[in-house]
Structure formats: C-alpha cells, structure tokens
C-alpha cells in the first residue's frame, strides 16, 4: 500500500515537472510536442491568367514559404514589387528560412503545382506574389487555406479561392 502511494506521488511529481518545463519556456520540448507554424494541407495550386491580364504581358509569380516568424511578418507587409526587387538578397541572407517556387505565365495560360509538394510543411507564412505593371500589393496569404487552391490573374490583380480538403 505504501509503495503504491509512493509510486503515485512520484508520477504526479514527474507530470508536474514536465508541465513546468513546457510552461517555463523549454523551447526544444515545446517544439517537439507543439511544432511552431502552420502545417500546409493543399491538394493542388492551380493558376489561370486571363487573356487581358497585365496589359497582355506575362505575369511573374512566386509562391514563398517562410519558416521564420519575424521574417514572415516582414514579408507579409511587402508589396510584390518590393519582394521581386529583394528576393535574391533575402534568399542569400535567409537560406534556411525561405523557399519559393517561381513561374511566369502568359495571358491565357494555366498551370498547376502539385499539393503534395507543399502539404505537411510547417511555415509561419505561405505568400503568393504576382508581378503586375499596375500599382498595388499583389500579395496574398495562402497558409490559412486547405484543399484545392485556385488563383486567377485578372487584368490588374488576382483572386484566390480554395475548396475544402477532399476526404479519402
């Protein structure tokens, strides 16, 4: 009886110790149990460029994945024009924190990136930038979306839609 009581007390102390480590800021333990960022869950990323888009010139597009919280905040406030001017320098200065896929689509063209290429990755931001001739942000966050992502590039800007994840 006494040994059982001692074992229960030791278990309770161990649980309190682990909880204290988690709450006190033991970052490696926290990150193991609660990884930071958002886990992407995309089936596909499809893009279509309207024939009248971007004054009949191709649209350069970057899909940017950011795994650093401070860098994600910085990029989330950038306009596309700023991103395209700074991206090579950002890639060099943050090689572990930033990754992106690029495409250039002509008016009337469409393409898709497979969702499995992105799904399961943990990021603080997934941002789409489009290089238009017109002024504007031309940036959209994608990290909150799931399922099939559909992007349509219009004459002066783009729209993003998502259909929920399909159950298998």
PyMOL CGO cylinders between C-alpha atoms (Angstrom):
from pymol import cmd
from pymol.cgo import CYLINDER

trace = [
    CYLINDER, 0.00, 0.00, 0.00, 2.79, 2.36, 0.96, 0.3, 1, 1, 1, 1, 1, 1,
    CYLINDER, 2.79, 2.36, 0.96, 4.80, 1.53, -2.20, 0.3, 1, 1, 1, 1, 1, 1,
    CYLINDER, 4.80, 1.53, -2.20, 1.74, 2.18, -4.36, 0.3, 1, 1, 1, 1, 1, 1,
    CYLINDER, 1.74, 2.18, -4.36, 1.20, 5.58, -2.72, 0.3, 1, 1, 1, 1, 1, 1,
    CYLINDER, 1.20, 5.58, -2.72, 4.88, 6.47, -3.25, 0.3, 1, 1, 1, 1, 1, 1,
    CYLINDER, 4.88, 6.47, -3.25, 4.65, 5.45, -6.93, 0.3, 1, 1, 1, 1, 1, 1,
    CYLINDER, 4.65, 5.45, -6.93, 1.56, 7.65, -7.44, 0.3, 1, 1, 1, 1, 1, 1,
    CYLINDER, 1.56, 7.65, -7.44, 3.30, 10.58, -5.74, 0.3, 1, 1, 1, 1, 1, 1,
    CYLINDER, 3.30, 10.58, -5.74, 6.38, 10.15, -7.93, 0.3, 1, 1, 1, 1, 1, 1,
    CYLINDER, 6.38, 10.15, -7.93, 4.20, 10.03, -11.07, 0.3, 1, 1, 1, 1, 1, 1,
    CYLINDER, 4.20, 10.03, -11.07, 2.43, 13.22, -10.04, 0.3, 1, 1, 1, 1, 1, 1,
    CYLINDER, 2.43, 13.22, -10.04, 5.76, 14.95, -9.40, 0.3, 1, 1, 1, 1, 1, 1,
    CYLINDER, 5.76, 14.95, -9.40, 7.09, 13.82, -12.78, 0.3, 1, 1, 1, 1, 1, 1,
    CYLINDER, 7.09, 13.82, -12.78, 3.97, 15.15, -14.53, 0.3, 1, 1, 1, 1, 1, 1,
    CYLINDER, 3.97, 15.15, -14.53, 4.29, 18.48, -12.71, 0.3, 1, 1, 1, 1, 1, 1,
    CYLINDER, 4.29, 18.48, -12.71, 7.98, 18.67, -13.65, 0.3, 1, 1, 1, 1, 1, 1,
    CYLINDER, 7.98, 18.67, -13.65, 7.22, 18.04, -17.33, 0.3, 1, 1, 1, 1, 1, 1,
    CYLINDER, 7.22, 18.04, -17.33, 4.39, 20.57, -17.29, 0.3, 1, 1, 1, 1, 1, 1,
    CYLINDER, 4.39, 20.57, -17.29, 6.70, 23.09, -15.61, 0.3, 1, 1, 1, 1, 1, 1,
    CYLINDER, 6.70, 23.09, -15.61, 9.33, 22.58, -18.30, 0.3, 1, 1, 1, 1, 1, 1,
    CYLINDER, 9.33, 22.58, -18.30, 6.76, 23.14, -21.01, 0.3, 1, 1, 1, 1, 1, 1,
    CYLINDER, 6.76, 23.14, -21.01, 5.35, 26.25, -19.41, 0.3, 1, 1, 1, 1, 1, 1,
    CYLINDER, 5.35, 26.25, -19.41, 8.70, 27.71, -18.37, 0.3, 1, 1, 1, 1, 1, 1,
    CYLINDER, 8.70, 27.71, -18.37, 9.93, 28.07, -21.91, 0.3, 1, 1, 1, 1, 1, 1,
    CYLINDER, 9.93, 28.07, -21.91, 11.93, 24.93, -22.58, 0.3, 1, 1, 1, 1, 1, 1,
    CYLINDER, 11.93, 24.93, -22.58, 11.68, 25.61, -26.29, 0.3, 1, 1, 1, 1, 1, 1,
    CYLINDER, 11.68, 25.61, -26.29, 13.02, 22.30, -27.57, 0.3, 1, 1, 1, 1, 1, 1,
    CYLINDER, 13.02, 22.30, -27.57, 10.45, 20.36, -25.54, 0.3, 1, 1, 1, 1, 1, 1,
    CYLINDER, 10.45, 20.36, -25.54, 7.65, 22.71, -26.62, 0.3, 1, 1, 1, 1, 1, 1,
    CYLINDER, 7.65, 22.71, -26.62, 8.63, 22.47, -30.28, 0.3, 1, 1, 1, 1, 1, 1,
    CYLINDER, 8.63, 22.47, -30.28, 8.73, 18.70, -30.10, 0.3, 1, 1, 1, 1, 1, 1,
    CYLINDER, 8.73, 18.70, -30.10, 5.24, 18.49, -28.67, 0.3, 1, 1, 1, 1, 1, 1,
    CYLINDER, 5.24, 18.49, -28.67, 3.75, 21.56, -30.36, 0.3, 1, 1, 1, 1, 1, 1,
    CYLINDER, 3.75, 21.56, -30.36, 5.70, 22.37, -33.55, 0.3, 1, 1, 1, 1, 1, 1,
    CYLINDER, 5.70, 22.37, -33.55, 5.57, 26.07, -34.47, 0.3, 1, 1, 1, 1, 1, 1,
    CYLINDER, 5.57, 26.07, -34.47, 3.84, 27.43, -37.53, 0.3, 1, 1, 1, 1, 1, 1,
    CYLINDER, 3.84, 27.43, -37.53, 1.00, 26.19, -39.68, 0.3, 1, 1, 1, 1, 1, 1,
    CYLINDER, 1.00, 26.19, -39.68, 1.03, 22.78, -41.34, 0.3, 1, 1, 1, 1, 1, 1,
    CYLINDER, 1.03, 22.78, -41.34, 0.10, 23.20, -45.01, 0.3, 1, 1, 1, 1, 1, 1,
    CYLINDER, 0.10, 23.20, -45.01, -2.65, 20.93, -46.33, 0.3, 1, 1, 1, 1, 1, 1,
    CYLINDER, -2.65, 20.93, -46.33, -3.05, 21.51, -50.06, 0.3, 1, 1, 1, 1, 1, 1,
    CYLINDER, -3.05, 21.51, -50.06, -4.24, 19.17, -52.79, 0.3, 1, 1, 1, 1, 1, 1,
    CYLINDER, -4.24, 19.17, -52.79, -3.12, 21.45, -55.62, 0.3, 1, 1, 1, 1, 1, 1,
    CYLINDER, -3.12, 21.45, -55.62, -2.27, 25.03, -56.50, 0.3, 1, 1, 1, 1, 1, 1,
    CYLINDER, -2.27, 25.03, -56.50, -3.83, 25.91, -59.87, 0.3, 1, 1, 1, 1, 1, 1,
    CYLINDER, -3.83, 25.91, -59.87, -3.29, 29.17, -61.71, 0.3, 1, 1, 1, 1, 1, 1,
    CYLINDER, -3.29, 29.17, -61.71, -5.02, 30.73, -64.70, 0.3, 1, 1, 1, 1, 1, 1,
    CYLINDER, -5.02, 30.73, -64.70, -4.11, 34.01, -66.40, 0.3, 1, 1, 1, 1, 1, 1,
    CYLINDER, -4.11, 34.01, -66.40, -6.91, 35.92, -68.08, 0.3, 1, 1, 1, 1, 1, 1,
    CYLINDER, -6.91, 35.92, -68.08, -6.18, 36.81, -71.74, 0.3, 1, 1, 1, 1, 1, 1,
    CYLINDER, -6.18, 36.81, -71.74, -6.41, 40.53, -70.82, 0.3, 1, 1, 1, 1, 1, 1,
    CYLINDER, -6.41, 40.53, -70.82, -4.11, 40.26, -67.81, 0.3, 1, 1, 1, 1, 1, 1,
    CYLINDER, -4.11, 40.26, -67.81, -1.16, 42.56, -67.13, 0.3, 1, 1, 1, 1, 1, 1,
    CYLINDER, -1.16, 42.56, -67.13, -1.54, 44.65, -70.32, 0.3, 1, 1, 1, 1, 1, 1,
    CYLINDER, -1.54, 44.65, -70.32, -1.13, 41.47, -72.37, 0.3, 1, 1, 1, 1, 1, 1,
    CYLINDER, -1.13, 41.47, -72.37, 2.29, 40.68, -70.84, 0.3, 1, 1, 1, 1, 1, 1,
    CYLINDER, 2.29, 40.68, -70.84, 3.28, 37.57, -68.82, 0.3, 1, 1, 1, 1, 1, 1,
    CYLINDER, 3.28, 37.57, -68.82, 2.79, 37.61, -65.05, 0.3, 1, 1, 1, 1, 1, 1,
    CYLINDER, 2.79, 37.61, -65.05, 5.74, 36.52, -62.90, 0.3, 1, 1, 1, 1, 1, 1,
    CYLINDER, 5.74, 36.52, -62.90, 4.54, 34.60, -59.83, 0.3, 1, 1, 1, 1, 1, 1,
    CYLINDER, 4.54, 34.60, -59.83, 6.38, 33.48, -56.68, 0.3, 1, 1, 1, 1, 1, 1,
    CYLINDER, 6.38, 33.48, -56.68, 4.91, 31.15, -54.06, 0.3, 1, 1, 1, 1, 1, 1,
    CYLINDER, 4.91, 31.15, -54.06, 7.01, 31.83, -50.95, 0.3, 1, 1, 1, 1, 1, 1,
    CYLINDER, 7.01, 31.83, -50.95, 7.23, 29.59, -47.87, 0.3, 1, 1, 1, 1, 1, 1,
    CYLINDER, 7.23, 29.59, -47.87, 8.63, 31.24, -44.74, 0.3, 1, 1, 1, 1, 1, 1,
    CYLINDER, 8.63, 31.24, -44.74, 9.73, 29.22, -41.70, 0.3, 1, 1, 1, 1, 1, 1,
    CYLINDER, 9.73, 29.22, -41.70, 10.88, 32.14, -39.51, 0.3, 1, 1, 1, 1, 1, 1,
    CYLINDER, 10.88, 32.14, -39.51, 8.25, 34.12, -37.62, 0.3, 1, 1, 1, 1, 1, 1,
    CYLINDER, 8.25, 34.12, -37.62, 9.96, 37.54, -37.78, 0.3, 1, 1, 1, 1, 1, 1,
    CYLINDER, 9.96, 37.54, -37.78, 10.74, 37.14, -41.48, 0.3, 1, 1, 1, 1, 1, 1,
    CYLINDER, 10.74, 37.14, -41.48, 7.13, 36.08, -42.11, 0.3, 1, 1, 1, 1, 1, 1,
    CYLINDER, 7.13, 36.08, -42.11, 5.88, 39.31, -40.53, 0.3, 1, 1, 1, 1, 1, 1,
    CYLINDER, 5.88, 39.31, -40.53, 8.29, 41.34, -42.68, 0.3, 1, 1, 1, 1, 1, 1,
    CYLINDER, 8.29, 41.34, -42.68, 7.33, 39.62, -45.94, 0.3, 1, 1, 1, 1, 1, 1,
    CYLINDER, 7.33, 39.62, -45.94, 3.62, 39.77, -45.11, 0.3, 1, 1, 1, 1, 1, 1,
    CYLINDER, 3.62, 39.77, -45.11, 3.82, 43.55, -45.26, 0.3, 1, 1, 1, 1, 1, 1,
    CYLINDER, 3.82, 43.55, -45.26, 5.80, 43.75, -48.52, 0.3, 1, 1, 1, 1, 1, 1,
    CYLINDER, 5.80, 43.75, -48.52, 4.27, 44.67, -51.84, 0.3, 1, 1, 1, 1, 1, 1,
    CYLINDER, 4.27, 44.67, -51.84, 5.03, 42.36, -54.74, 0.3, 1, 1, 1, 1, 1, 1,
    CYLINDER, 5.03, 42.36, -54.74, 7.28, 44.96, -56.36, 0.3, 1, 1, 1, 1, 1, 1,
    CYLINDER, 7.28, 44.96, -56.36, 9.38, 45.08, -53.16, 0.3, 1, 1, 1, 1, 1, 1,
    CYLINDER, 9.38, 45.08, -53.16, 9.50, 41.29, -52.97, 0.3, 1, 1, 1, 1, 1, 1,
    CYLINDER, 9.50, 41.29, -52.97, 10.74, 40.85, -56.54, 0.3, 1, 1, 1, 1, 1, 1,
    CYLINDER, 10.74, 40.85, -56.54, 13.42, 43.52, -56.01, 0.3, 1, 1, 1, 1, 1, 1,
    CYLINDER, 13.42, 43.52, -56.01, 14.65, 41.95, -52.73, 0.3, 1, 1, 1, 1, 1, 1,
    CYLINDER, 14.65, 41.95, -52.73, 14.11, 38.20, -53.21, 0.3, 1, 1, 1, 1, 1, 1,
    CYLINDER, 14.11, 38.20, -53.21, 17.65, 37.24, -54.27, 0.3, 1, 1, 1, 1, 1, 1,
    CYLINDER, 17.65, 37.24, -54.27, 19.15, 39.09, -51.32, 0.3, 1, 1, 1, 1, 1, 1,
    CYLINDER, 19.15, 39.09, -51.32, 16.59, 37.59, -48.94, 0.3, 1, 1, 1, 1, 1, 1,
    CYLINDER, 16.59, 37.59, -48.94, 17.32, 34.09, -50.24, 0.3, 1, 1, 1, 1, 1, 1,
    CYLINDER, 17.32, 34.09, -50.24, 21.06, 34.64, -49.60, 0.3, 1, 1, 1, 1, 1, 1,
    CYLINDER, 21.06, 34.64, -49.60, 20.59, 36.12, -46.14, 0.3, 1, 1, 1, 1, 1, 1,
    CYLINDER, 20.59, 36.12, -46.14, 17.91, 33.60, -45.01, 0.3, 1, 1, 1, 1, 1, 1,
    CYLINDER, 17.91, 33.60, -45.01, 18.72, 30.32, -46.82, 0.3, 1, 1, 1, 1, 1, 1,
    CYLINDER, 18.72, 30.32, -46.82, 17.17, 28.13, -44.10, 0.3, 1, 1, 1, 1, 1, 1,
    CYLINDER, 17.17, 28.13, -44.10, 14.08, 30.29, -43.53, 0.3, 1, 1, 1, 1, 1, 1,
    CYLINDER, 14.08, 30.29, -43.53, 12.78, 30.94, -47.02, 0.3, 1, 1, 1, 1, 1, 1,
    CYLINDER, 12.78, 30.94, -47.02, 11.94, 28.81, -50.05, 0.3, 1, 1, 1, 1, 1, 1,
    CYLINDER, 11.94, 28.81, -50.05, 9.97, 29.70, -53.14, 0.3, 1, 1, 1, 1, 1, 1,
    CYLINDER, 9.97, 29.70, -53.14, 8.73, 28.39, -56.44, 0.3, 1, 1, 1, 1, 1, 1,
    CYLINDER, 8.73, 28.39, -56.44, 8.54, 30.71, -59.42, 0.3, 1, 1, 1, 1, 1, 1,
    CYLINDER, 8.54, 30.71, -59.42, 6.58, 30.70, -62.65, 0.3, 1, 1, 1, 1, 1, 1,
    CYLINDER, 6.58, 30.70, -62.65, 5.91, 33.09, -65.47, 0.3, 1, 1, 1, 1, 1, 1,
    CYLINDER, 5.91, 33.09, -65.47, 2.53, 32.73, -67.13, 0.3, 1, 1, 1, 1, 1, 1,
    CYLINDER, 2.53, 32.73, -67.13, 1.47, 34.36, -70.37, 0.3, 1, 1, 1, 1, 1, 1,
    CYLINDER, 1.47, 34.36, -70.37, -2.06, 35.71, -70.81, 0.3, 1, 1, 1, 1, 1, 1,
    CYLINDER, -2.06, 35.71, -70.81, -4.45, 32.80, -71.45, 0.3, 1, 1, 1, 1, 1, 1,
    CYLINDER, -4.45, 32.80, -71.45, -2.05, 30.27, -69.90, 0.3, 1, 1, 1, 1, 1, 1,
    CYLINDER, -2.05, 30.27, -69.90, -2.73, 27.99, -66.95, 0.3, 1, 1, 1, 1, 1, 1,
    CYLINDER, -2.73, 27.99, -66.95, -0.65, 25.64, -64.82, 0.3, 1, 1, 1, 1, 1, 1,
    CYLINDER, -0.65, 25.64, -64.82, -0.70, 23.72, -61.54, 0.3, 1, 1, 1, 1, 1, 1,
    CYLINDER, -0.70, 23.72, -61.54, 1.75, 22.87, -58.82, 0.3, 1, 1, 1, 1, 1, 1,
    CYLINDER, 1.75, 22.87, -58.82, 1.05, 19.56, -57.02, 0.3, 1, 1, 1, 1, 1, 1,
    CYLINDER, 1.05, 19.56, -57.02, -0.16, 20.00, -53.47, 0.3, 1, 1, 1, 1, 1, 1,
    CYLINDER, -0.16, 20.00, -53.47, 1.93, 17.08, -52.22, 0.3, 1, 1, 1, 1, 1, 1,
    CYLINDER, 1.93, 17.08, -52.22, 5.00, 19.23, -52.90, 0.3, 1, 1, 1, 1, 1, 1,
    CYLINDER, 5.00, 19.23, -52.90, 3.80, 21.59, -50.13, 0.3, 1, 1, 1, 1, 1, 1,
    CYLINDER, 3.80, 21.59, -50.13, 1.49, 19.58, -47.87, 0.3, 1, 1, 1, 1, 1, 1,
    CYLINDER, 1.49, 19.58, -47.87, 2.86, 18.70, -44.49, 0.3, 1, 1, 1, 1, 1, 1,
    CYLINDER, 2.86, 18.70, -44.49, 5.41, 21.54, -44.44, 0.3, 1, 1, 1, 1, 1, 1,
    CYLINDER, 5.41, 21.54, -44.44, 5.28, 23.80, -41.39, 0.3, 1, 1, 1, 1, 1, 1,
    CYLINDER, 5.28, 23.80, -41.39, 5.52, 27.51, -42.11, 0.3, 1, 1, 1, 1, 1, 1,
    CYLINDER, 5.52, 27.51, -42.11, 4.78, 30.83, -40.48, 0.3, 1, 1, 1, 1, 1, 1,
    CYLINDER, 4.78, 30.83, -40.48, 3.61, 32.16, -43.85, 0.3, 1, 1, 1, 1, 1, 1,
    CYLINDER, 3.61, 32.16, -43.85, 2.92, 30.98, -47.38, 0.3, 1, 1, 1, 1, 1, 1,
    CYLINDER, 2.92, 30.98, -47.38, 2.62, 34.03, -49.60, 0.3, 1, 1, 1, 1, 1, 1,
    CYLINDER, 2.62, 34.03, -49.60, 1.84, 34.48, -53.27, 0.3, 1, 1, 1, 1, 1, 1,
    CYLINDER, 1.84, 34.48, -53.27, 3.38, 37.47, -55.05, 0.3, 1, 1, 1, 1, 1, 1,
    CYLINDER, 3.38, 37.47, -55.05, 2.48, 38.49, -58.61, 0.3, 1, 1, 1, 1, 1, 1,
    CYLINDER, 2.48, 38.49, -58.61, 4.49, 41.00, -60.65, 0.3, 1, 1, 1, 1, 1, 1,
    CYLINDER, 4.49, 41.00, -60.65, 1.94, 43.27, -62.35, 0.3, 1, 1, 1, 1, 1, 1,
    CYLINDER, 1.94, 43.27, -62.35, 2.59, 46.50, -64.24, 0.3, 1, 1, 1, 1, 1, 1,
    CYLINDER, 2.59, 46.50, -64.24, -0.15, 48.19, -62.20, 0.3, 1, 1, 1, 1, 1, 1,
    CYLINDER, -0.15, 48.19, -62.20, 0.47, 49.51, -58.68, 0.3, 1, 1, 1, 1, 1, 1,
    CYLINDER, 0.47, 49.51, -58.68, -0.86, 47.59, -55.72, 0.3, 1, 1, 1, 1, 1, 1,
    CYLINDER, -0.86, 47.59, -55.72, 0.09, 44.98, -53.13, 0.3, 1, 1, 1, 1, 1, 1,
    CYLINDER, 0.09, 44.98, -53.13, -0.33, 41.98, -55.47, 0.3, 1, 1, 1, 1, 1, 1,
    CYLINDER, -0.33, 41.98, -55.47, 0.26, 39.69, -52.49, 0.3, 1, 1, 1, 1, 1, 1,
    CYLINDER, 0.26, 39.69, -52.49, -1.97, 37.09, -50.86, 0.3, 1, 1, 1, 1, 1, 1,
    CYLINDER, -1.97, 37.09, -50.86, -1.51, 34.80, -47.86, 0.3, 1, 1, 1, 1, 1, 1,
    CYLINDER, -1.51, 34.80, -47.86, -2.15, 31.14, -48.64, 0.3, 1, 1, 1, 1, 1, 1,
    CYLINDER, -2.15, 31.14, -48.64, -1.13, 29.42, -45.38, 0.3, 1, 1, 1, 1, 1, 1,
    CYLINDER, -1.13, 29.42, -45.38, -4.66, 29.54, -43.93, 0.3, 1, 1, 1, 1, 1, 1,
    CYLINDER, -4.66, 29.54, -43.93, -6.16, 27.74, -46.95, 0.3, 1, 1, 1, 1, 1, 1,
    CYLINDER, -6.16, 27.74, -46.95, -6.72, 24.00, -47.39, 0.3, 1, 1, 1, 1, 1, 1,
    CYLINDER, -6.72, 24.00, -47.39, -7.66, 21.72, -50.24, 0.3, 1, 1, 1, 1, 1, 1,
    CYLINDER, -7.66, 21.72, -50.24, -7.53, 22.87, -53.84, 0.3, 1, 1, 1, 1, 1, 1,
    CYLINDER, -7.53, 22.87, -53.84, -6.11, 26.38, -54.18, 0.3, 1, 1, 1, 1, 1, 1,
    CYLINDER, -6.11, 26.38, -54.18, -7.25, 28.24, -57.30, 0.3, 1, 1, 1, 1, 1, 1,
    CYLINDER, -7.25, 28.24, -57.30, -5.65, 31.53, -58.39, 0.3, 1, 1, 1, 1, 1, 1,
    CYLINDER, -5.65, 31.53, -58.39, -6.99, 33.65, -61.23, 0.3, 1, 1, 1, 1, 1, 1,
    CYLINDER, -6.99, 33.65, -61.23, -4.88, 36.50, -62.56, 0.3, 1, 1, 1, 1, 1, 1,
    CYLINDER, -4.88, 36.50, -62.56, -7.08, 39.26, -63.94, 0.3, 1, 1, 1, 1, 1, 1,
    CYLINDER, -7.08, 39.26, -63.94, -6.33, 42.47, -65.82, 0.3, 1, 1, 1, 1, 1, 1,
    CYLINDER, -6.33, 42.47, -65.82, -4.91, 44.38, -62.83, 0.3, 1, 1, 1, 1, 1, 1,
    CYLINDER, -4.91, 44.38, -62.83, -4.86, 41.97, -59.85, 0.3, 1, 1, 1, 1, 1, 1,
    CYLINDER, -4.86, 41.97, -59.85, -5.59, 38.38, -58.85, 0.3, 1, 1, 1, 1, 1, 1,
    CYLINDER, -5.59, 38.38, -58.85, -8.07, 36.44, -56.73, 0.3, 1, 1, 1, 1, 1, 1,
    CYLINDER, -8.07, 36.44, -56.73, -7.51, 33.33, -54.63, 0.3, 1, 1, 1, 1, 1, 1,
    CYLINDER, -7.51, 33.33, -54.63, -10.11, 30.70, -53.80, 0.3, 1, 1, 1, 1, 1, 1,
    CYLINDER, -10.11, 30.70, -53.80, -9.93, 27.36, -52.03, 0.3, 1, 1, 1, 1, 1, 1,
    CYLINDER, -9.93, 27.36, -52.03, -12.23, 24.39, -51.93, 0.3, 1, 1, 1, 1, 1, 1,
    CYLINDER, -12.23, 24.39, -51.93, -12.04, 22.30, -48.77, 0.3, 1, 1, 1, 1, 1, 1,
    CYLINDER, -12.04, 22.30, -48.77, -9.85, 19.27, -48.44, 0.3, 1, 1, 1, 1, 1, 1,
    CYLINDER, -9.85, 19.27, -48.44, -11.38, 16.19, -50.02, 0.3, 1, 1, 1, 1, 1, 1,
    CYLINDER, -11.38, 16.19, -50.02, -11.74, 13.18, -47.71, 0.3, 1, 1, 1, 1, 1, 1,
    CYLINDER, -11.74, 13.18, -47.71, -10.19, 9.93, -48.94, 0.3, 1, 1, 1, 1, 1, 1,
]
cmd.load_cgo(trace, "trace")
